[in-house]
Amino acid sequence: MQEFLRACDAAVEDANTKNLATLMNMPPVSLLQRANANYDGAWFNVKHLYALILHTEDMRPLAALAGEFGYSIVKAEAPAVIDIHQALGRAVLEFAEVTVETNKAMADGRVNQVERARILREIDDAERALAQLKASVKVA
C-alpha cells in the first residue's frame, strides 16, 4: 500500500495540483491529504485513482498498485487498421498456418517441445492477425 500511496503522492506533486483538484472535484488540500504517503489517514479510492490517471496520464500509481500484487503493466499497441479484405486474408492465412503446423506436429501422435514452440508462435501470429481484423472492422 505504501508504494501505491507514494506513487499517487508523486503524481499529484508533479501535476499542477490546483488544476488537478478542480478536475477531480475536490479542494486541493483534500487531494494533497488523500495522496500524502506520509499521512496515516491517507485514503485514495478507485475513483480518485481513475481521475488521477485520466487527468494526468501518469501511470506510476497504476504500476505501483499492480507491482504490489506481483504484476506489471504494459501499454498495448493498437493494431494497424488496413482494408478489411486484406485483414481477413491475413487472418485466414495465419489460421491456416496454425492448422498446418499442428497437423505436422501431430503426425507421429505427440507434440515435442520444438513443435509446441512452433505451434504457439503460429497461434501468436494468428491472434495478432485477428486483432488487426477486429480493429479494421471497427473503423469500417
Rosetta constraint file for C-alpha pairs under 8 A:
AtomPair CA 1 CA 5 HARMONIC 6.22 0.50
AtomPair CA 1 CA 65 HARMONIC 7.54 0.50
AtomPair CA 1 CA 68 HARMONIC 7.33 0.50
AtomPair CA 2 CA 6 HARMONIC 6.02 0.50
AtomPair CA 2 CA 37 HARMONIC 6.57 0.50
AtomPair CA 3 CA 7 HARMONIC 6.12 0.50
AtomPair CA 3 CA 64 HARMONIC 5.94 0.50
AtomPair CA 3 CA 65 HARMONIC 7.53 0.50
AtomPair CA 3 CA 68 HARMONIC 7.59 0.50
AtomPair CA 4 CA 8 HARMONIC 6.22 0.50
AtomPair CA 4 CA 61 HARMONIC 5.58 0.50
AtomPair CA 4 CA 62 HARMONIC 7.70 0.50
AtomPair CA 4 CA 64 HARMONIC 4.96 0.50
AtomPair CA 4 CA 65 HARMONIC 5.26 0.50
AtomPair CA 4 CA 68 HARMONIC 7.79 0.50
AtomPair CA 5 CA 9 HARMONIC 5.95 0.50
AtomPair CA 5 CA 35 HARMONIC 6.12 0.50
AtomPair CA 5 CA 36 HARMONIC 6.87 0.50
AtomPair CA 5 CA 37 HARMONIC 4.92 0.50
AtomPair CA 5 CA 44 HARMONIC 7.61 0.50
AtomPair CA 5 CA 61 HARMONIC 7.50 0.50
AtomPair CA 6 CA 10 HARMONIC 6.08 0.50
AtomPair CA 6 CA 35 HARMONIC 7.71 0.50
AtomPair CA 6 CA 36 HARMONIC 7.35 0.50
AtomPair CA 6 CA 37 HARMONIC 5.07 0.50
AtomPair CA 7 CA 11 HARMONIC 6.13 0.50
AtomPair CA 7 CA 60 HARMONIC 5.59 0.50
AtomPair CA 7 CA 61 HARMONIC 4.73 0.50
AtomPair CA 7 CA 64 HARMONIC 6.52 0.50
AtomPair CA 8 CA 12 HARMONIC 6.16 0.50
AtomPair CA 8 CA 35 HARMONIC 5.54 0.50
AtomPair CA 8 CA 36 HARMONIC 7.83 0.50
AtomPair CA 8 CA 37 HARMONIC 7.95 0.50
AtomPair CA 8 CA 49 HARMONIC 7.83 0.50
AtomPair CA 8 CA 60 HARMONIC 7.39 0.50
AtomPair CA 8 CA 61 HARMONIC 5.16 0.50
AtomPair CA 9 CA 13 HARMONIC 6.06 0.50
AtomPair CA 9 CA 32 HARMONIC 7.49 0.50
AtomPair CA 9 CA 35 HARMONIC 4.69 0.50
AtomPair CA 9 CA 36 HARMONIC 5.33 0.50
AtomPair CA 9 CA 37 HARMONIC 6.15 0.50
AtomPair CA 10 CA 14 HARMONIC 5.98 0.50
AtomPair CA 11 CA 15 HARMONIC 6.18 0.50
AtomPair CA 11 CA 52 HARMONIC 7.88 0.50
AtomPair CA 11 CA 56 HARMONIC 7.70 0.50
AtomPair CA 11 CA 58 HARMONIC 6.48 0.50
AtomPair CA 11 CA 60 HARMONIC 7.19 0.50
AtomPair CA 11 CA 61 HARMONIC 7.43 0.50
AtomPair CA 12 CA 16 HARMONIC 7.50 0.50
AtomPair CA 12 CA 17 HARMONIC 5.98 0.50
AtomPair CA 12 CA 20 HARMONIC 7.78 0.50
AtomPair CA 12 CA 31 HARMONIC 7.92 0.50
AtomPair CA 12 CA 32 HARMONIC 7.21 0.50
AtomPair CA 12 CA 35 HARMONIC 7.11 0.50
AtomPair CA 12 CA 52 HARMONIC 7.72 0.50
AtomPair CA 13 CA 17 HARMONIC 6.55 0.50
AtomPair CA 15 CA 20 HARMONIC 6.96 0.50
AtomPair CA 15 CA 56 HARMONIC 6.85 0.50
AtomPair CA 16 CA 20 HARMONIC 5.99 0.50
AtomPair CA 17 CA 21 HARMONIC 5.90 0.50
AtomPair CA 17 CA 28 HARMONIC 6.33 0.50
AtomPair CA 17 CA 31 HARMONIC 7.93 0.50
AtomPair CA 17 CA 32 HARMONIC 7.85 0.50
AtomPair CA 18 CA 22 HARMONIC 6.37 0.50
AtomPair CA 18 CA 27 HARMONIC 7.95 0.50
AtomPair CA 18 CA 28 HARMONIC 5.45 0.50
AtomPair CA 19 CA 23 HARMONIC 6.27 0.50
AtomPair CA 20 CA 24 HARMONIC 6.14 0.50
AtomPair CA 20 CA 28 HARMONIC 7.93 0.50
AtomPair CA 20 CA 52 HARMONIC 7.70 0.50
AtomPair CA 20 CA 55 HARMONIC 6.98 0.50
AtomPair CA 20 CA 56 HARMONIC 7.82 0.50
AtomPair CA 21 CA 25 HARMONIC 6.06 0.50
AtomPair CA 21 CA 26 HARMONIC 5.29 0.50
AtomPair CA 21 CA 27 HARMONIC 5.83 0.50
AtomPair CA 21 CA 28 HARMONIC 5.04 0.50
AtomPair CA 21 CA 31 HARMONIC 6.18 0.50
AtomPair CA 22 CA 26 HARMONIC 6.06 0.50
AtomPair CA 22 CA 27 HARMONIC 6.94 0.50
AtomPair CA 22 CA 28 HARMONIC 7.51 0.50
AtomPair CA 23 CA 55 HARMONIC 7.35 0.50
AtomPair CA 24 CA 48 HARMONIC 7.42 0.50
AtomPair CA 24 CA 51 HARMONIC 6.10 0.50
AtomPair CA 24 CA 52 HARMONIC 7.52 0.50
AtomPair CA 26 CA 30 HARMONIC 6.50 0.50
AtomPair CA 26 CA 31 HARMONIC 6.63 0.50
AtomPair CA 27 CA 31 HARMONIC 6.44 0.50
AtomPair CA 28 CA 32 HARMONIC 6.14 0.50
AtomPair CA 29 CA 33 HARMONIC 6.11 0.50
AtomPair CA 30 CA 34 HARMONIC 6.08 0.50
AtomPair CA 31 CA 35 HARMONIC 6.17 0.50
AtomPair CA 32 CA 36 HARMONIC 5.84 0.50
AtomPair CA 33 CA 39 HARMONIC 7.09 0.50
AtomPair CA 33 CA 41 HARMONIC 7.97 0.50
AtomPair CA 33 CA 42 HARMONIC 6.09 0.50
AtomPair CA 34 CA 41 HARMONIC 7.55 0.50
AtomPair CA 34 CA 42 HARMONIC 4.47 0.50
AtomPair CA 34 CA 43 HARMONIC 5.04 0.50
AtomPair CA 34 CA 44 HARMONIC 5.48 0.50
AtomPair CA 35 CA 42 HARMONIC 6.11 0.50
AtomPair CA 35 CA 43 HARMONIC 7.11 0.50
AtomPair CA 35 CA 44 HARMONIC 6.19 0.50
AtomPair CA 36 CA 42 HARMONIC 5.99 0.50
AtomPair CA 37 CA 42 HARMONIC 6.79 0.50
AtomPair CA 38 CA 42 HARMONIC 7.98 0.50
AtomPair CA 44 CA 48 HARMONIC 5.94 0.50
AtomPair CA 44 CA 49 HARMONIC 6.78 0.50
AtomPair CA 45 CA 49 HARMONIC 6.27 0.50
AtomPair CA 46 CA 50 HARMONIC 6.04 0.50
AtomPair CA 47 CA 51 HARMONIC 6.11 0.50
AtomPair CA 48 CA 52 HARMONIC 5.96 0.50
AtomPair CA 49 CA 53 HARMONIC 6.17 0.50
AtomPair CA 49 CA 61 HARMONIC 7.50 0.50
AtomPair CA 49 CA 62 HARMONIC 7.91 0.50
AtomPair CA 50 CA 54 HARMONIC 5.93 0.50
AtomPair CA 51 CA 55 HARMONIC 5.98 0.50
AtomPair CA 52 CA 56 HARMONIC 5.88 0.50
AtomPair CA 52 CA 57 HARMONIC 7.58 0.50
AtomPair CA 52 CA 58 HARMONIC 7.63 0.50
AtomPair CA 53 CA 57 HARMONIC 4.82 0.50
AtomPair CA 53 CA 58 HARMONIC 5.47 0.50
AtomPair CA 53 CA 59 HARMONIC 6.35 0.50
AtomPair CA 53 CA 61 HARMONIC 7.93 0.50
AtomPair CA 59 CA 63 HARMONIC 6.05 0.50
AtomPair CA 60 CA 64 HARMONIC 6.00 0.50
AtomPair CA 61 CA 65 HARMONIC 6.14 0.50
AtomPair CA 62 CA 66 HARMONIC 6.14 0.50
AtomPair CA 62 CA 73 HARMONIC 7.81 0.50
AtomPair CA 63 CA 67 HARMONIC 5.94 0.50
AtomPair CA 63 CA 72 HARMONIC 6.16 0.50
AtomPair CA 63 CA 73 HARMONIC 5.92 0.50
AtomPair CA 64 CA 68 HARMONIC 6.24 0.50
AtomPair CA 65 CA 69 HARMONIC 6.99 0.50
AtomPair CA 66 CA 70 HARMONIC 6.44 0.50
AtomPair CA 66 CA 71 HARMONIC 4.86 0.50
AtomPair CA 66 CA 72 HARMONIC 5.60 0.50
AtomPair CA 66 CA 73 HARMONIC 7.02 0.50
AtomPair CA 67 CA 71 HARMONIC 4.99 0.50
AtomPair CA 67 CA 72 HARMONIC 5.67 0.50
AtomPair CA 79 CA 128 HARMONIC 7.70 0.50
AtomPair CA 79 CA 131 HARMONIC 6.55 0.50
AtomPair CA 79 CA 132 HARMONIC 5.12 0.50
AtomPair CA 79 CA 135 HARMONIC 6.63 0.50
AtomPair CA 80 CA 132 HARMONIC 6.27 0.50
AtomPair CA 80 CA 135 HARMONIC 7.45 0.50
AtomPair CA 80 CA 136 HARMONIC 7.78 0.50
AtomPair CA 81 CA 132 HARMONIC 6.38 0.50
AtomPair CA 81 CA 133 HARMONIC 7.79 0.50
AtomPair CA 81 CA 135 HARMONIC 5.90 0.50
AtomPair CA 81 CA 136 HARMONIC 4.70 0.50
AtomPair CA 81 CA 139 HARMONIC 7.85 0.50
AtomPair CA 82 CA 86 HARMONIC 6.82 0.50
AtomPair CA 82 CA 87 HARMONIC 6.33 0.50
AtomPair CA 82 CA 132 HARMONIC 7.65 0.50
AtomPair CA 82 CA 133 HARMONIC 7.97 0.50
AtomPair CA 82 CA 136 HARMONIC 5.73 0.50
AtomPair CA 83 CA 87 HARMONIC 6.21 0.50
AtomPair CA 83 CA 136 HARMONIC 6.68 0.50
AtomPair CA 84 CA 88 HARMONIC 5.98 0.50
AtomPair CA 84 CA 133 HARMONIC 6.55 0.50
AtomPair CA 84 CA 136 HARMONIC 5.77 0.50
AtomPair CA 84 CA 137 HARMONIC 6.31 0.50
AtomPair CA 84 CA 140 HARMONIC 7.82 0.50
AtomPair CA 85 CA 89 HARMONIC 6.09 0.50
AtomPair CA 86 CA 90 HARMONIC 6.15 0.50
AtomPair CA 87 CA 91 HARMONIC 6.18 0.50
AtomPair CA 87 CA 129 HARMONIC 6.96 0.50
AtomPair CA 87 CA 130 HARMONIC 7.88 0.50
AtomPair CA 87 CA 132 HARMONIC 6.42 0.50
AtomPair CA 87 CA 133 HARMONIC 4.85 0.50
AtomPair CA 87 CA 136 HARMONIC 7.15 0.50
AtomPair CA 88 CA 92 HARMONIC 6.13 0.50
AtomPair CA 88 CA 133 HARMONIC 6.04 0.50
AtomPair CA 89 CA 93 HARMONIC 6.10 0.50
AtomPair CA 90 CA 94 HARMONIC 6.10 0.50
AtomPair CA 90 CA 129 HARMONIC 6.17 0.50
AtomPair CA 91 CA 95 HARMONIC 6.13 0.50
AtomPair CA 91 CA 126 HARMONIC 6.10 0.50
AtomPair CA 91 CA 129 HARMONIC 4.84 0.50
AtomPair CA 91 CA 130 HARMONIC 5.57 0.50
AtomPair CA 91 CA 133 HARMONIC 7.08 0.50
AtomPair CA 92 CA 96 HARMONIC 6.10 0.50
AtomPair CA 93 CA 97 HARMONIC 6.27 0.50
AtomPair CA 94 CA 98 HARMONIC 6.40 0.50
AtomPair CA 94 CA 122 HARMONIC 6.96 0.50
AtomPair CA 94 CA 123 HARMONIC 7.86 0.50
AtomPair CA 94 CA 125 HARMONIC 6.38 0.50
AtomPair CA 94 CA 126 HARMONIC 4.77 0.50
AtomPair CA 94 CA 129 HARMONIC 7.02 0.50
AtomPair CA 95 CA 99 HARMONIC 6.30 0.50
AtomPair CA 95 CA 122 HARMONIC 7.92 0.50
AtomPair CA 95 CA 123 HARMONIC 7.60 0.50
AtomPair CA 95 CA 126 HARMONIC 5.63 0.50
AtomPair CA 96 CA 100 HARMONIC 6.15 0.50
AtomPair CA 97 CA 101 HARMONIC 6.01 0.50
AtomPair CA 97 CA 122 HARMONIC 6.50 0.50
AtomPair CA 98 CA 102 HARMONIC 6.02 0.50
AtomPair CA 98 CA 119 HARMONIC 6.19 0.50
AtomPair CA 98 CA 122 HARMONIC 5.23 0.50
AtomPair CA 98 CA 123 HARMONIC 5.99 0.50
AtomPair CA 98 CA 126 HARMONIC 7.47 0.50
AtomPair CA 99 CA 103 HARMONIC 6.06 0.50
AtomPair CA 100 CA 104 HARMONIC 6.13 0.50
AtomPair CA 101 CA 105 HARMONIC 6.18 0.50
AtomPair CA 101 CA 115 HARMONIC 7.81 0.50
AtomPair CA 101 CA 118 HARMONIC 7.07 0.50
AtomPair CA 101 CA 119 HARMONIC 5.85 0.50
AtomPair CA 101 CA 122 HARMONIC 7.70 0.50
AtomPair CA 102 CA 106 HARMONIC 6.15 0.50
AtomPair CA 102 CA 115 HARMONIC 7.98 0.50
AtomPair CA 102 CA 119 HARMONIC 6.05 0.50
AtomPair CA 103 CA 107 HARMONIC 6.19 0.50
AtomPair CA 105 CA 109 HARMONIC 7.84 0.50
AtomPair CA 105 CA 110 HARMONIC 6.96 0.50
AtomPair CA 105 CA 111 HARMONIC 5.55 0.50
AtomPair CA 105 CA 112 HARMONIC 7.77 0.50
AtomPair CA 105 CA 115 HARMONIC 5.71 0.50
AtomPair CA 105 CA 116 HARMONIC 7.87 0.50
AtomPair CA 106 CA 110 HARMONIC 5.45 0.50
AtomPair CA 106 CA 111 HARMONIC 6.10 0.50
AtomPair CA 111 CA 115 HARMONIC 5.89 0.50
AtomPair CA 111 CA 116 HARMONIC 6.14 0.50
AtomPair CA 112 CA 116 HARMONIC 6.04 0.50
AtomPair CA 113 CA 117 HARMONIC 6.17 0.50
AtomPair CA 114 CA 118 HARMONIC 6.37 0.50
AtomPair CA 115 CA 119 HARMONIC 6.20 0.50
AtomPair CA 116 CA 120 HARMONIC 6.12 0.50
AtomPair CA 117 CA 121 HARMONIC 6.09 0.50
AtomPair CA 118 CA 122 HARMONIC 6.26 0.50
AtomPair CA 119 CA 123 HARMONIC 6.17 0.50
AtomPair CA 120 CA 124 HARMONIC 6.18 0.50
AtomPair CA 121 CA 125 HARMONIC 6.38 0.50
AtomPair CA 122 CA 126 HARMONIC 6.18 0.50
AtomPair CA 123 CA 127 HARMONIC 6.10 0.50
AtomPair CA 124 CA 128 HARMONIC 6.30 0.50
AtomPair CA 125 CA 129 HARMONIC 6.23 0.50
AtomPair CA 126 CA 130 HARMONIC 6.13 0.50
AtomPair CA 127 CA 131 HARMONIC 6.14 0.50
AtomPair CA 128 CA 132 HARMONIC 6.21 0.50
AtomPair CA 129 CA 133 HARMONIC 6.20 0.50
AtomPair CA 130 CA 134 HARMONIC 6.07 0.50
AtomPair CA 131 CA 135 HARMONIC 6.16 0.50
AtomPair CA 132 CA 136 HARMONIC 6.06 0.50
AtomPair CA 133 CA 137 HARMONIC 6.10 0.50
AtomPair CA 134 CA 138 HARMONIC 6.20 0.50
AtomPair CA 135 CA 139 HARMONIC 6.69 0.50
AtomPair CA 136 CA 140 HARMONIC 6.38 0.50
